[in-house]
Amino acid sequence: MEKVKWNKELIFKIIFIIFVFMFCFIWSMIQPYDSAPDEYMKYDVCKYIANNGSLPLGGDESIRNPIWGISYAFQPIFSYIISAIFMKIVMVITKLTVDDFAVFVAARFVSVLSCTGTVIFIMKIAKKLFEDKKYQWMFIVFTSLLPQYVFIGSYLNNDSFAIFTISIIIYSWIIGLENKWDTKSCISLALGIGFCALSYYNAYVYILCSIIMFISSFINIKEKKFNYKDMLKKGILITIIVFAICGWFFIRNAVLYNGDFLGLKTESEYAEKYAMDQYKPSNSVAPIAVGNSLKCMLIDMKWLSMTFKSFVATFGYMSILGPWYLYRFFEIVIVLAVIGCIIDFKEIFWNKDKSKRKLHYFFIVAMILSVILSVGYSYMSDFQPQGRYIMPSVIPFMYFLISGLKKLIEFIKFKY
């Protein structure tokens, strides 16, 4: 076993990881109950599991919300199961009940750990993507200390767990392309995909990108070769591991909801039947339903500006804004990064390193799909300009942000 080489950088990384953990954990302890989007509905599912030792049906009356007519049990509930385990541990040790705040904080601990775990993988990703240590740390700090990201790590949700699984997937992409999908990278990718499938549906763009990237890696266009035997062998290994991790959830859904393995159709049916009249899907006031154009939603209804602000920092029920200069800072940084990316356009799209070029393409595709999903949901279903819905794109976004700034700095140095 290789010895760990203790040096200043490793010690500083450990201190930084502990800092992020403590920051999220303390924030999770001081936030009042139900102080973030739909937290009380998510906690209903955790309470049910902790109290009953079993998984609820999505339409169970005890957890079905009287306003929306649904529960979060229709959707992937793996993170809620882990929350329930933490709750149960605290309940056994302290003799408290699910109605006590300390038990509620225990439910939030999954988000705290997910945020911290993501930071560890962000460090691994940074080391692979940036040679210069100062840019590695810029990437680590910008991503890990983005206010909205830290906020997600402090309350009960499955967004934080989704981002954690995405960080595993992205790291797997890098080492998979680097090592031609050896056993280690295949297992890593399978773990990332398996747990991603149990996180949040808006993270599924990374599963789609993973499949396309994996298959394309075995195609040599110049030589007109397709190494399908190697692809099948490694693909079967990945599929078996993925199915072992997440197959139970989709089989359960299919059995319980008449073949609806995602649970979305059944959820919609319950919403139509049990939601308050103004919140029934048939009475939707989504922009498309009331005749508003996409441009109207994005500009006039301020979807773009509200999503940007809540991607950077909007707290509570998306009602507590950060200071104005925080948004200005990110606006300026983004503009400078875009200029840098334009200067670096050739390196991004025609990089001599085939693996890095492919990684760039899939980063861009993942970001675009994440935004399209959020825009589509707001336009056609429920107007929700929330930055957390595009948070799955945070790692690729920050990569291009730092890459753009790096190129701009180098360009200015060269010119002057």
Residue pairs with C-beta under 8 A, 6 or more apart in sequence:
4 10
9 133
13 123
16 119
16 140
16 144
17 116
17 119
17 120
17 123
20 115
20 116
20 119
20 144
20 145
20 150
20 153
21 112
21 113
21 115
21 116
23 150
24 111
24 112
24 115
24 116
24 150
24 153
24 154
25 109
25 112
27 150
27 151
27 153
27 154
28 105
28 108
28 109
28 111
28 112
28 154
28 155
29 105
31 154
31 155
33 39
33 40
33 101
33 104
34 40
34 43
35 155
35 316
35 317
36 151
36 155
36 156
36 157
36 315
36 316
36 317
37 157
37 317
37 318
37 386
37 388
38 72
39 155
39 156
39 157
41 65
41 68
41 71
41 72
42 72
42 80
42 156
42 157
42 158
43 104
43 107
43 156
44 62
44 63
44 65
44 71
44 72
45 56
45 63
45 71
45 72
45 73
45 77
45 80
46 80
46 83
46 84
46 87
46 98
46 107
46 156
47 63
47 84
47 87
47 98
48 56
48 60
48 62
48 63
48 73
49 55
49 56
49 77
49 80
49 81
49 84
50 84
50 87
50 88
50 91
50 98
50 103
51 98
55 73
55 77
55 81
55 252
56 62
56 63
56 71
56 73
57 73
57 256
58 70
58 71
58 73
58 74
58 256
58 257
58 263
58 266
58 267
58 270
59 70
59 71
59 74
59 266
59 270
59 274
60 71
60 73
63 71
63 73
64 70
64 71
64 270
64 274
65 71
66 274
66 276
67 275
67 276
67 279
68 271
68 275
68 276
68 279
69 270
69 271
69 272
69 273
69 274
69 275
69 276
69 279
69 280
70 267
70 270
70 271
70 274
70 275
72 80
74 253
74 257
74 263
74 264
74 266
74 267
74 270
75 158
75 200
75 201
75 263
75 267
76 158
76 197
76 198
76 199
76 200
76 201
76 249
77 249
78 158
78 161
78 195
78 198
78 199
78 246
78 249
79 110
79 111
79 114
79 158
79 161
79 198
79 199
80 158
82 110
83 106
83 107
83 108
83 109
83 110
83 156
84 107
86 106
86 107
86 109
86 110
87 98
87 103
87 106
87 107
89 106
90 96
90 102
90 103
90 106
91 97
91 98
91 103
94 100
94 102
94 103
96 102
96 103
97 103
98 104
104 156
107 156
108 154
108 155
108 156
110 156
110 160
110 161
111 152
111 153
111 154
111 155
111 156
111 157
111 160
111 161
112 153
112 154
114 153
114 160
114 161
114 163
114 164
115 149
115 150
115 152
115 153
115 154
115 160
115 163
115 164
116 153
117 164
117 167
118 144
118 160
118 163
118 164
118 167
119 140
119 144
121 164
121 167
121 168
121 170
121 171
122 139
122 140
122 143
122 144
122 167
122 395
123 136
123 140
124 171
125 139
125 167
125 170
125 171
125 174
125 395
125 399
126 136
126 137
126 139
126 140
127 136
128 171
128 174
128 175
128 178
129 139
129 174
129 399
130 136
130 139
130 402
130 406
132 406
135 402
135 406
138 402
138 405
139 398
139 399
139 402
142 398
142 401
142 402
143 149
143 394
143 395
143 398
144 150
146 312
146 313
146 394
146 398
147 312
147 313
147 322
147 326
148 310
148 311
148 312
148 313
148 314
148 387
148 388
148 391
149 163
149 391
149 394
151 313
151 315
152 159
152 160
152 163
152 388
152 391
153 160
157 388
158 199
158 200
159 200
159 388
159 391
161 195
161 199
161 200
162 196
162 199
162 200
162 202
162 203
162 392
163 203
163 391
163 392
163 394
163 395
164 195
164 199
165 192
165 193
165 195
165 196
165 199
165 203
165 206
166 192
166 196
166 203
166 206
166 392
166 395
167 395
168 188
168 191
168 192
168 195
168 196
169 189
169 192
169 193
169 196
169 206
169 207
169 210
170 206
170 395
170 396
171 188
171 192
172 185
172 188
172 189
172 192
172 210
173 189
173 210
173 213
173 359
173 362
174 359
175 184
175 185
175 188
176 182
176 185
176 186
176 188
176 189
176 213
176 214
176 217
177 213
177 217
177 355
177 358
177 359
178 185
178 355
179 185
180 217
181 214
181 217
181 234
183 237
186 234
186 237
186 238
187 237
187 241
189 210
189 214
189 238
190 237
190 238
190 239
190 240
190 241
190 242
190 245
191 241
191 245
192 206
192 210
193 206
193 207
193 210
193 238
193 242
194 241
194 242
194 243
194 244
194 245
194 246
195 245
195 246
196 203
196 204
196 206
196 207
197 204
197 207
197 242
197 245
197 246
197 249
197 250
198 245
198 246
198 249
201 262
201 264
202 370
202 373
202 374
202 389
202 392
203 392
205 365
205 366
205 369
205 370
205 373
205 392
206 366
206 392
208 369
209 362
209 365
209 366
209 369
212 362
213 358
213 362
214 231
214 234
214 235
214 238
215 231
215 235
216 358
217 231
217 358
218 226
218 227
218 228
218 230
218 231
219 225
219 226
219 227
220 226
220 227
250 261
250 262
251 261
253 260
253 261
253 262
253 263
254 260
254 261
257 263
257 265
257 266
258 266
260 266
268 281
271 279
271 280
271 281
272 280
272 281
272 282
275 281
277 283
281 381
284 381
284 382
285 383
286 378
286 379
286 380
286 381
286 382
286 383
287 293
287 294
287 296
287 297
287 301
287 378
287 379
287 383
288 379
288 380
292 300
292 301
294 375
294 379
297 303
297 378
297 379
297 383
298 304
298 375
301 383
301 385
302 385
303 375
303 378
303 383
303 385
304 385
306 385
307 374
307 385
307 386
307 387
307 389
307 390
308 327
308 387
309 321
309 322
309 327
309 387
310 318
310 385
310 386
310 387
310 388
311 387
311 388
311 390
311 391
312 322
312 326
312 327
312 330
312 387
313 321
313 322
313 326
313 327
314 320
314 321
314 322
314 387
315 321
315 322
318 386
333 401
333 405
334 401
336 404
336 405
336 408
337 400
337 401
337 402
337 403
337 404
337 405
337 408
338 404
339 404
339 408
340 403
340 404
340 405
340 406
340 407
340 408
340 409
340 411
341 348
341 400
341 403
341 404
341 407
343 407
343 408
343 411
344 403
344 404
344 407
347 407
348 360
348 400
348 403
349 357
349 360
349 361
350 357
351 357
351 360
363 396
363 399
363 400
364 396
366 392
366 393
366 396
367 393
367 396
367 397
370 389
370 390
370 392
370 393
371 390
371 393
373 389
374 384
374 386
374 389
374 390
377 384
377 389
378 384
378 385
